[in-house]
Amino acid sequence: MHLLVDITGLKLCGSGEWLLEKHGTKTRRSWRKLHIAVDADTGQIAAAALTTSDVDDASQVGALLDQVDGPIASFTADGAYDQDGVYGEVAARHPEVSVIVPPRSSAVPSDTAQTTPTMRDRHLQIMTERGRMTWQKASGYNWRALVKADISRFKQVIGDGLRSRSDGRRATEVAIAANVLNQMLELGRPEYVGLP
């Protein structure tokens, strides 16, 4: 399984929404982060986690990996996941996984880059030698667009807001929504049959 990870924001809908619409008062909007992991081969949502808006994106990698069934071939995410903890979480659960995360623009090679380069060091070396765009094509980073498509599908079909009032119920709401989207994807997936 090639795992694609990203986040999006979901606003909290509640009893005050109609007041805002009716009277036009400006209030501070509350929202939650939806951390989502998608199987690149099937488009199915493999894992989802809901957190408050102040939680670091990379801190949820372990929670997402715990929800994934079966082996993982690669883990792809954006630059916010360029942290040692992410590489450690992935390696602890799946040692042979290729982690495809673009290093930050200020990234420097590790101390052991000359003798035993890490995956991140190899990414940095390719970017230095051939450029970022070449690295994106060679590493498969461009497949990350599929998780953006799933987030868009989530927001178009389910909506961009959470209607429940407690965090436990909101997490359940997200789990049900992910399950519904996966079932819809299965129903709408064509089966190709070769002609004799």
C-alpha positions as CSV (number, residue, x, y, z in Angstrom):
1,M,0.0,0.0,0.0
2,H,1.3,3.4,-0.9
3,L,0.1,5.8,1.8
4,L,-0.6,9.4,1.1
5,V,-1.1,11.7,4.1
6,D,-2.4,15.3,4.4
7,I,-4.6,17.4,6.6
8,T,-7.6,19.8,6.1
9,G,-9.6,22.0,8.3
10,L,-13.3,21.3,9.2
11,K,-15.3,24.1,10.7
12,L,-17.5,23.5,13.7
13,C,-21.2,24.0,12.9
14,G,-23.6,24.6,15.8
15,S,-26.6,26.5,17.1
16,G,-24.8,29.8,16.6
17,E,-24.4,29.4,12.8
18,W,-27.9,30.6,12.0
19,L,-27.4,33.7,14.1
20,L,-24.3,34.5,12.2
21,E,-26.2,34.1,8.9
22,K,-29.2,36.1,10.1
23,H,-27.4,39.0,11.9
24,G,-24.1,39.0,10.2
25,T,-22.1,39.3,13.4
26,K,-18.4,38.4,13.1
27,T,-17.3,35.8,15.6
28,R,-14.2,33.8,15.8
29,R,-14.8,30.5,14.0
30,S,-13.7,27.3,15.7
31,W,-12.4,24.4,13.6
32,R,-10.7,21.1,13.8
33,K,-7.9,19.4,11.8
34,L,-8.7,16.3,9.9
35,H,-5.6,14.2,9.4
36,I,-6.2,11.7,6.5
37,A,-4.3,8.8,5.0
38,V,-5.3,7.5,1.6
39,D,-4.3,4.3,-0.2
40,A,-2.9,5.6,-3.5
41,D,-3.8,2.4,-5.4
42,T,-7.5,2.3,-4.5
43,G,-8.3,5.9,-3.4
44,Q,-9.8,4.5,-0.2
45,I,-9.4,6.4,3.1
46,A,-7.2,4.1,5.1
47,A,-7.0,6.2,8.3
48,A,-8.4,9.4,9.7
49,A,-7.8,11.3,12.9
50,L,-9.5,14.5,14.2
51,T,-7.6,16.9,16.4
52,T,-7.8,20.5,17.6
53,S,-6.3,23.2,15.4
54,D,-3.2,23.7,17.5
55,V,-1.9,20.1,17.2
56,D,1.2,19.6,15.1
57,D,0.6,17.7,11.9
58,A,3.5,15.3,12.3
59,S,2.4,14.2,15.8
60,Q,-0.5,12.2,14.3
61,V,1.6,10.0,12.1
62,G,1.6,7.2,14.8
63,A,-2.2,7.4,15.2
64,L,-2.7,7.1,11.5
65,L,-0.3,4.2,11.0
66,D,-2.0,2.3,13.8
67,Q,-5.2,2.4,11.9
68,V,-3.7,1.0,8.7
69,D,-4.1,-2.7,8.0
70,G,-1.4,-4.6,6.2
71,P,2.1,-3.7,4.9
72,I,3.0,-0.2,3.6
73,A,5.3,0.3,0.7
74,S,5.7,4.1,0.9
75,F,4.6,7.0,3.1
76,T,4.2,10.3,1.3
77,A,3.4,13.6,2.9
78,D,4.2,17.4,2.5
79,G,7.0,19.4,4.0
80,A,5.3,19.8,7.4
81,Y,6.1,16.2,8.1
82,D,9.9,16.7,7.6
83,Q,10.7,15.8,11.2
84,D,12.9,13.1,12.8
85,G,9.8,11.9,14.7
86,V,8.0,11.1,11.5
87,Y,10.8,9.0,10.1
88,G,11.1,7.3,13.5
89,E,7.4,6.5,13.8
90,V,7.3,5.0,10.2
91,A,10.5,3.0,10.7
92,A,9.3,1.6,14.1
93,R,6.2,0.2,12.5
94,H,7.4,-0.6,8.9
95,P,11.2,-0.6,8.7
96,E,11.4,-1.1,4.9
97,V,9.0,1.7,4.0
98,S,10.2,4.5,1.7
99,V,9.4,7.9,3.3
100,I,8.8,10.5,0.6
101,V,8.7,13.9,2.4
102,P,10.4,16.9,0.8
103,P,13.1,18.4,3.0
104,R,12.6,22.0,4.0
105,S,14.5,24.7,2.1
106,S,16.8,25.2,5.0
107,A,17.5,21.5,5.4
108,V,21.1,20.3,5.9
109,P,22.4,16.7,5.6
110,S,22.9,14.7,8.7
111,D,26.3,14.1,10.3
112,T,26.4,10.6,8.8
113,A,25.4,11.6,5.3
114,Q,28.8,10.7,3.9
115,T,29.1,7.3,5.5
116,T,25.5,6.0,6.0
117,P,23.1,8.4,4.4
118,T,19.5,8.4,5.6
119,M,16.5,8.5,3.3
120,R,16.3,12.2,4.0
121,D,19.9,12.7,3.0
122,R,19.3,10.9,-0.3
123,H,16.4,13.2,-1.0
124,L,18.6,16.2,-0.3
125,Q,21.3,14.8,-2.5
126,I,19.0,14.3,-5.5
127,M,17.4,17.7,-5.1
128,T,20.9,19.3,-5.0
129,E,22.2,17.4,-8.0
130,R,19.1,17.4,-10.2
131,G,16.6,19.9,-8.8
132,R,13.3,19.7,-6.9
133,M,11.1,19.0,-9.9
134,T,13.2,16.0,-10.9
135,W,13.1,14.7,-7.4
136,Q,9.3,15.0,-7.3
137,K,8.9,12.9,-10.5
138,A,11.6,10.3,-9.5
139,S,10.3,9.8,-6.0
140,G,6.6,9.7,-6.8
141,Y,5.9,12.7,-4.7
142,N,3.4,14.0,-7.3
143,W,1.0,11.1,-6.4
144,R,0.2,13.3,-3.3
145,A,-2.4,15.0,-5.5
146,L,-4.6,12.0,-5.0
147,V,-5.0,12.7,-1.3
148,K,-6.0,16.3,-2.2
149,A,-8.7,14.8,-4.5
150,D,-10.0,12.7,-1.7
151,I,-10.2,15.7,0.6
152,S,-12.1,17.6,-2.0
153,R,-14.5,14.6,-2.4
154,F,-14.9,14.6,1.4
155,K,-15.9,18.2,1.5
156,Q,-18.2,18.1,-1.6
157,V,-20.1,15.0,-0.5
158,I,-20.0,15.2,3.3
159,G,-19.5,18.9,3.8
160,D,-16.8,21.1,5.3
161,G,-18.3,21.3,8.7
162,L,-18.8,19.0,11.8
163,R,-22.3,19.0,13.2
164,S,-21.7,17.2,16.5
165,R,-21.0,19.1,19.7
166,S,-18.5,16.9,21.5
167,D,-15.1,15.7,20.4
168,G,-15.9,12.0,20.8
169,R,-19.0,12.4,18.6
170,R,-17.1,14.5,16.0
171,A,-14.5,11.7,15.7
172,T,-17.3,9.2,15.2
173,E,-18.8,11.6,12.6
174,V,-15.5,11.6,10.7
175,A,-15.2,7.8,10.9
176,I,-18.7,7.3,9.5
177,A,-18.0,9.8,6.7
178,A,-14.8,8.1,5.7
179,N,-16.6,4.7,5.7
180,V,-19.4,6.1,3.6
181,L,-17.0,7.6,1.1
182,N,-15.1,4.3,0.8
183,Q,-18.3,2.4,0.2
184,M,-19.4,5.0,-2.5
185,L,-16.0,4.6,-4.1
186,E,-16.4,0.8,-4.2
187,L,-19.8,1.1,-5.8
188,G,-18.7,3.5,-8.4
189,R,-15.4,1.8,-9.4
190,P,-15.6,0.2,-12.9
191,E,-14.5,-3.3,-13.5
192,Y,-12.5,-3.8,-16.6
193,V,-12.9,-6.9,-18.6
194,G,-10.7,-7.8,-21.6
195,L,-12.4,-8.8,-24.8
196,P,-11.4,-12.1,-26.3
